[in-house]
Amino acid sequence: RLNKEGISTLRIAGDVPSNPRRPDKDERAKIIRQFKDDEDIQVLVSTEVGSEGLDFQFCSHLVNYDLPWNPMVVEQRIGRIDRYGQKSPVLHFQSLVVEGTIEDRILQRLYDRIDIFQQSIGDLESILGSEIANLSREFYSGKLTTSELEKKVVEAGHVIERRARDARELEERASDLVGHEDYIREEVRKVRRLGRYVTAAQVRAVLIGFLEINHPDLVLQDIEEGVFRIKLSNQLLHDIEEASQPDELWSVELRMRSKDGYLYLTTDGEKAYNNDGLDLLNASHPLVKTAARSLEGLLEEPVARVGSLLLRREDIEDDLQQGMYFMAVFVVTVQRGNNPDIPARRYLETVVCAPGETACFDGDSAERFLHLCIEQGEEHPEREVFPPLPIGSWRALQSAARQRKIGRKEREELENQSLYERRRRRCIDERDRKLGSAKQRLQTSMEAGREERILNLNRAQIDAVERAHAQNIADLDLGLNLEVELQFQPTVICAIEVR
């Protein structure tokens, strides 16, 4: 009908094949790309298959041809265009409602009352679900007149409004009690200042290092600002397949995403989001994982962990005195409890010894120094004639690493104890709740004069609650054990000249 009216239209539905793993067979994705790229096409008509998981942030209008019973479906549809990457300052949502229908009499009135089109309803999901289900049963029962049903709608609106108001009040009180905004802001600033994140330059450096060692004939070819490509040679695909786990189809997926034998990449998240033909190169990308796993093998030799760098004072903002610094990065492992299924945590502890001293930087200063070396350091031009590490500096680095281990253990023990107390209180509260219900059932059965078999069943339920609680507490007690180990051999040891 739309096409006949001169409105160019495409359509997706359940009968249009979708195969994300095979782009050449994915008809649904092809239609969506055509809709995005062809300026002459104005409308995409979709069944419910388009309400979840698809991105239409390049659109600014959404028309609900039908109004679903579940308001969450409406919210999901809105989320297809009201999402990251949306450029339009105003979004338009229209819902078509036929006069005299169920939607006109009930749903539209209820949706309007709770401002479904004016606010996000994520907080109301659990409330709405039960109320809509009750209204649906009432309507289809046929036992209510239209006026009685509309009265039910008004009552449901009151219930939803009251529960939503209570939820908002609770949230406001909780934020007043927590008051961690300043702490969180300071942590974010510390992450930025100390470099506790993987930068785009570092990701590229890992990949380039891997290529130089394993595939010297391959290079990252710059296409435009922030966009580059790499040729997927058979040997590179073989290495990717060798590095992947049995359930990881890295080489197959990359080959399917390639064009003319090249994989197109970017480290810019927004560019990757807006261009289906670009892979986002980050720490989780198969190429970077392959490179990291390959380089790990090279670092097994201690000599490969030794480096020499030059930091030029004019390139950095920090006030560092000239001279030779020595830096080591150690691994500290924290294992909670005796359960091998609980994964151990691994931390990097950076230790830096200042020129001509045996004293070391504090933890944050050492981390900042490491970040500067990664970002601004260059290979020392005289690295072949570097002096050996002075024994006094090495002992200072070791001593500082041991102190870091002690500090780490103290912090972990405090956190572990706090976590234990919270979980123990939750266990006790859960036990008391279940025990109260079980004892109430026993009391009711006794007052009703139930037979002994029923009473024994009620008593068994009480015993089961107590046994389960005792086991939960025993499991928690095991988690109190804490082992902290320092790996004696440093992951990195480096001499840095600040000039």
N, C-alpha and C positions, 0 to 999 in steps of 0.2 A: 504494500500500500504506500509506504514512504517513497519507494523508488518511482512509483507511478505519479506521485505528487511532485516529482522533481527533486527529492531530497536523497542524495546518494547515500546508500546504506550498505553495511556489511552485517554479517550474522555469525554468532558462535552459539553452539548448543552441545548437548551430550553426544550427538551423532557426528560432530566434527572431531576427527582424530587428534589426540594430544599425546606427544611422546617427547618430553624434554631431553631425554638421553640421545635421541636421534633427531637433531634439528632439521635434517632433510625430509623427515617424515612427519614433523610436527605441524600439521595444518592449522591448528588453533593459533600457535605462535605466529605463523606466517600472516594470518588474517589480522592479528593484533598489530604486527609491525606495519602492515599495509595501512591500517587505520591511523597509526601514528604518523607515518611518513607522507601519505598522500593527502595533500591539502584539499583536494576536491571532495573527499569523503567526509561527510558531516556527522554521521550517526553510526554507532555500533549497537545493534540489538543483541541482547544476551539473555539466556535463561539463567537459572541459579548457578550455573558453572562459573559465571564471571563474578560471583559475589565474594569469593575468598581466594587468596593466594595470587591474584593477578594485580599488576600495577598499571594504573591509568592516570598517573600524576600529570600527564600532558593534557588531560581534559579538565574543563572547569564547570561542566554541566552534568547532572545526573537526574534522570527521570525514573521514578518508580512507577512502572505500569500497573503493578499490583502492590498492595500494602500487606506485608506478611503479618501473621498472627504474632510472631516473636519479634519484639522490638530490636533484639540483638542482631537479627538479620538486616534490619534497616541500618544499624550502626556499621555492620560489616560492609555493606554496599557503599556507604558514605566513605569508609576508610579506603576504598579503592582509589579515590581521587584526592582525598584530604590526607596527604602523606608526604614524607620527605621527598624533595625534588619538585614540589608544586610551585609554579612561578606566579600563578594568577593571584592577585590580592583579594579577589572575591570569588567564592564558589557558590553555585546555584543548585539547589535541590528542589525538584518538583515531585509531588506525588499525585497521581491521578486517582480520583475516587468517584465512583458512579453513585449518583443520588439514589437513596432508597435501599442500598445494599448493606450487608453486614458491616463492611468497612465504614460506610458513612454513618451508621447508627452507633457503632460501638468503638471500633478501634481508633478512628480519627479523633473522637471525643476524648478517649483515654490518652492517646499520644499527645494531644494538645494540652491536656491538663498537667501532664508531667513534663512538658517542654522537651519532648523527645528530639525535636529538630533544633533545639537551642543549646543543648548541653550534651557533653559526653555522658553516656549512661553506664560506663564500665562499673562504677560503684553500685549501680542498681541491678546488676545482672541477676543476682540470686533472688532479690525481691520480686523483680518482674516475672521471672520464670514461673514461680508458684502462682502468682496472681493471674497471669494470662492463662495458665493451665486450668485454674478454677473457673475462670470466665468461659473458657471453651467448653468445659463440661456442662456448665449451667445452660449455655446457649443450645448445645446440641441435644440436651435432655428433652427439650420441647415442653417442659413443665411450667415455664415462666412466660408471662405475657411480655410484650415489647416494653411497656412501662416498668415492669418489675426488673427486666434485664438491664434497662438503662439505669435504674436505681442501683443495681449491683455494680455497674460501671463506676458510678459516682463513689460508692463505698470503696471500691478497689483503688480509685485515685487517691482517696483520703489515706488509705493504708500505705500506699507507696510513698506519698508525700511525707507522712509521719516517719516512716522507717528511713527515708533518705535524709530527713532533717536530723534524726538521731545519729545516723552514720557520719554526717558532716560535723556535728557537734563533738562526737568522739574523736574524729580526726583532728579537729582544731585543738582539743585538750591534749591529745597525744603529742602534737607538735610543740605545744607549750612546755610539756614535761620533758621531752627529749632535748630540745635546744642544742642540737649538734651542728648547726649550720656553720658556725665559725670554724669548728674543728674540721669539717669536711672541706671547706674552702681552703684552709691551710694545708690539708693533705694534697689537694689538687695542685696548689702552688708548689709544694715540695716535689711532687712527681715531675712537674715541668722543669724546675730548677735543677734537680738531680738527674734528670734524664732517665727516669724509670719507665721508659716506653721504647718501643721499636720504631725508629724513624724510617721514612721512605729511602733516605740515603743509605741507611744500614742494610735494608733489605736488598737494595740493588748491589751493594758491596759484596754481600754474601753470594749472590748469584754470579756476579762478575768474577769473583775469586774462584768459584767452582768451575766456570767456563774456561778460565785461563789455565787451570791445572788439568782438567779432564777433557775439554773440548776447545783447544786453542784455535780451531778453524771457525768457531761460532762467536758472534758478537751481538750485543744488543744494539739494534739499529734505531736511531732516533727518527721518528716520523714527523712529529710536531711537538710543541711544548707539552711535556708530561706524558707523551704517548710514544711507545717504541715497540719493536717486534723482534722475534727470534725465530730462526729456522728450526723446525722440528726434524732434525736428522734422525736416521734410523738408530744411530748409536746413542743419541740423547734419549730417544724414546725407550731404548733398551735399559739405560741407566735408571730412568724414571720407573720402569716396570720392576727392576731389581730392588729399588728402594721402597716400593709400596708393599703394604701388607696384603694378605690374600683377599680381604674384603674391599680393598681400595683399587678402583679401576682408573688410576690416574692417567696412564698412557692412552687408554681408549677415550676417556673424556676430553683430554687435551687435543687429541687428533680430531675429534668431532667438532671442537670449537675452533679449529684452525681454518685458515683461508689460504688456499694455494700453497700449502705446506708451511705457512707462517702462523705463529700465535701472536696476536696483538695484545699488548699489555699497557697498563697504566698504574701509577701509584696514587692517583687522584681518585678518591672515593666517589665524588660527584660525577666525574666523567664516566667511570665504570657503571654507575647507577643509571645514567641517562643513555648509555650506548651498549646495547646487547652484544656487540661485536668485540668489546674490550674486556679482558680479564683483569681483575683487581689483583695486583701483585702485592701480597702482604705475607706475614709470617705463616699463614695457613695455606698458602698456595702450593700445589704439588711441586712446582719447580723449586721453590724455596725450601720445602721440606726435603726434597731430593738432594739439594745442595748441602743443607745442614747435616744430613745423615752421612753424606760423603766426606765432608770436612771433619766430622767427629772422628772418623777413622784415622785421619792424618794427625789429629791432636793427641792420639794415644802415645806418641813418642814425646818424652819430656822436652826435647830440644825444640819441638814445634810450638811449645807454649811460651817460648822466650822471644821477646821483641825489644826493639829500640826505636824510640820516637823522638821527634823534635817538635816542641811547642814554641811558637813565636809569640812574644808578649803583645805585639801589635795586633795579633789576630784574636785575642781573647779579652774579655771584659774583666776577668778576675785579676786581683792584685797578687801575682805570684812573683817571688824573688827569683833572680837568675840562679842557675845551678843545676845539679844533677839530682833527680828524684828517683826513688825506687818504689815500684808498685807491685803488689801481689794480690790476686783474687783467689780466695779459698772457698770451698763448698762446705756448708754446715748442714747436716741432715737431722731432722727432728722426727722421731717416731713416737706416736701416741699409742699407749696401750700395748697389750701382748697379742693383739689380733693381727695376723699378717694381711688380712683383707683390707685393713685401714692403710691407705697409701701414705708413705712418708712425705714430708715436706722438705724441699731443698732450697736453701738460701745462699746467695752469693754475698760474701763479706769482703769488701775491698779495703786493703790496708796500704797506706802510703807513708814512706819515710822521707822527711824533708832533707835538703842538702846539708851535709856535714853534721847531721844530728842522728841520734838514736831514738828520738821521740817521733811519734807518728801522729798523723791527722786524726781528728775525731771521725766518727762514722759518716756523717753527712758531708763533711769536707772531702773525705776520701771518695765518696760516690760522685761528688761534683767534679773532682779531678779526673776520675775515670771517664765521665761524660765528655769533658773537654778533650781528653785524649782521643776518644772515638770520633768526635765531631770535627776537631781542629788539628789533630796530630797528623804528622807526615813521617814517612820512613826516614830515619836519620841517615844523612848522606855519608857519615863516617862510621856506619854500624859495624864494619868489618874490624875496626881497631878499638872497639868499645872496651873500657876496663872491666875486669870481673866485678861481681857484686861483693862489696866489702862484707866481711864476716859480721861486723858489728851491725850493719844495716839488716842483714838477713836475720840475725837474732832478734832485732827490734821488730821486724815484720812478723816473725813467729810469735813473739810475746804478745803483740797487739792482736793477732788472730786468736790466740787462746783467750784473751780478755773479751774479745767479741763473742766467743763461744759461751763464756760464762754469762755475759749480759743477755745473750739470746736465750739461754736456758732459764734465767730468772724471769724474763718477759713471757716466755712460753708457759712456764709454770703458773704464773698469775692468770694468764688467759685461760689455761686449762682448768684451773680451779674455779674460775668464774663460770665457765661453760658447764662444768660438772654441777655446780650449785643450781644453775638455771634448769638443767635437765632433770635433776633430782626433784626439784620442786614441782616440775610438770608431771613427773611420774607419780608423786604423792597425790597431787590434785586429781589426776586421772584415776588413781586407785580409789580415792575417797568418793569420787563421783560414781564409779561403777559399783563400789561396795554399798553405797547408799541405796542405789536402785535395786541391787540384789537383796538387801535386807528388807527393803520395802515390799518386794514381791513375796518374801518369806512371811512377813507379818500379815500381809493380805491373805495369803493362803491359809495361815493358822486361824485368822479370824473367820474365814469362810468355812472352816472345818474340813479342809481338803484331806484326802487320804494320805497316809504316810509316804507313799511312793512319790507324790508331788512335793511333799515337804523335803524329802531327801534330795530331790532334784534341785530344789532351791538352795539347800545347804551346800550341795556340790558346786553350785555356781559361785557361792561366796568363797569356798575354798579355792576354786580356780582363779578368782580375782587375786587372792592373796599370793598364790604360787607364782602367777605371772608377774606380779609386782616384785616379789623377791628376786626373780630371775632378771628383771629389768635393772634393779639396783645392783645386782652382782655384775652385770655387764657394764654398767656405768663405772663401778669401782675398778674394773680392769683398765678402763681408759685413763685412770689417774696416773698410771705409770708413764714416765716420760724419759726417753733416751735422746740425748743430743750428742752427735759425733762431729768432730772436725776432721776433714780429709787433709792429711798432712801435706800431700803434694799439691801445690797450687794449680788452679786451672790456667792461670796466666801469671807470668812474672815479667816485668818490663822495666827497662831503664829509660827515663825520659829527661831530656835536657830542655830546660826552659831558657830561651836565649832572647 
